Amino acid sequence: TANMSVAVDLSGVNYETAPAKLHLLPCEVEHTGPAQVAHYFTPSIRDDGKGVLQASFRGRELRGEKVTLPEGYTGLVLKEKHKAVSDEEARVFHAAQQFQEFTYWNMETPPSKNDTLQRALQWLEISKAIHAPVDSNISQNGSHTSVEDIVP
């Protein structure tokens, strides 16, 4: 079995510059590189008054919302300058920009807690709880050992 290694080079991130403004679109755009998002896409974004953003991309309606990363997390935009040609060759990703929030979009449906992205972000909190130290006042079956333990 092949054992491919993956490395992330963080030396290119300038943490002093303003974080990137990112949009996660529910489609594949066959373009690599900068785009004039601020000129063509951002001006068309409108708020429906209920916290849901609306826009259109190539004639398709998009609905989205801003997502802020949980405290203690920083997002990175990674670029792979050289694609690995075999499973034995290491893949190296270079961190180009950082971000703390982004806007994610769905096609025609408002964002919900059932979206894959939202469930993935919920997992961060679940994982934190799972790996937290166990409270010594909790018994083996998960219940508190006395009423005084749960009542202030």
Solvent accessible surface area in square Angstrom, and as a share of the most:
residue,aa,sasa,rsa
1,T,190,1.11
2,A,55,0.43
3,N,139,0.71
4,M,78,0.35
5,S,62,0.40
6,V,91,0.53
7,A,49,0.38
8,V,71,0.41
9,D,50,0.26
10,L,91,0.46
11,S,99,0.64
12,G,54,0.52
13,V,15,0.09
14,N,79,0.41
15,Y,117,0.45
16,E,161,0.72
17,T,75,0.44
18,A,90,0.70
19,P,66,0.41
20,A,18,0.14
21,K,187,0.79
22,L,49,0.24
23,H,52,0.23
24,L,93,0.46
25,L,43,0.22
26,P,53,0.33
27,C,53,0.32
28,E,149,0.67
29,V,56,0.32
30,E,163,0.73
31,H,110,0.49
32,T,137,0.80
33,G,43,0.42
34,P,130,0.82
35,A,68,0.53
36,Q,117,0.52
37,V,58,0.33
38,A,82,0.63
39,H,121,0.54
40,Y,157,0.60
41,F,19,0.08
42,T,62,0.36
43,P,94,0.59
44,S,45,0.29
45,I,43,0.22
46,R,129,0.47
47,D,89,0.46
48,D,55,0.28
49,G,70,0.68
50,K,177,0.75
51,G,49,0.47
52,V,26,0.15
53,L,25,0.13
54,Q,36,0.16
55,A,0,0.00
56,S,55,0.35
57,F,46,0.19
58,R,191,0.70
59,G,75,0.72
60,R,118,0.43
61,E,66,0.30
62,L,1,0.01
63,R,61,0.22
64,G,0,0.00
65,E,47,0.21
66,K,129,0.55
67,V,11,0.06
68,T,96,0.56
69,L,24,0.12
70,P,30,0.19
71,E,174,0.78
72,G,81,0.78
73,Y,99,0.38
74,T,66,0.38
75,G,10,0.10
76,L,55,0.28
77,V,35,0.20
78,L,79,0.39
79,K,114,0.48
80,E,32,0.14
81,K,158,0.67
82,H,116,0.52
83,K,139,0.59
84,A,29,0.23
85,V,131,0.75
86,S,50,0.32
87,D,78,0.41
88,E,133,0.60
89,E,50,0.23
90,A,50,0.39
91,R,75,0.28
92,V,60,0.34
93,F,41,0.17
94,H,48,0.21
95,A,2,0.02
96,A,41,0.32
97,Q,87,0.39
98,Q,21,0.10
99,F,27,0.11
100,Q,71,0.32
101,E,76,0.34
102,F,23,0.09
103,T,6,0.03
104,Y,7,0.03
105,W,5,0.02
106,N,25,0.13
107,M,54,0.24
108,E,85,0.38
109,T,79,0.46
110,P,63,0.40
111,P,20,0.12
112,S,49,0.32
113,K,137,0.58
114,N,114,0.58
115,D,32,0.17
116,T,103,0.60
117,L,43,0.21
118,Q,18,0.08
119,R,133,0.48
120,A,57,0.44
121,L,34,0.17
122,Q,75,0.33
123,W,135,0.47
124,L,46,0.23
125,E,97,0.44
126,I,84,0.43
127,S,27,0.18
128,K,139,0.59
129,A,72,0.56
130,I,107,0.54
131,H,145,0.65
132,A,48,0.37
133,P,131,0.83
134,V,130,0.75
135,D,65,0.34
136,S,108,0.70
137,N,67,0.34
138,I,63,0.32
139,S,43,0.28
140,Q,192,0.85
141,N,127,0.65
142,G,50,0.48
143,S,56,0.36
144,H,77,0.34
145,T,89,0.52
146,S,46,0.30
147,V,102,0.59
148,E,137,0.61
149,D,54,0.28
150,I,101,0.51
151,V,84,0.49
152,P,172,1.08
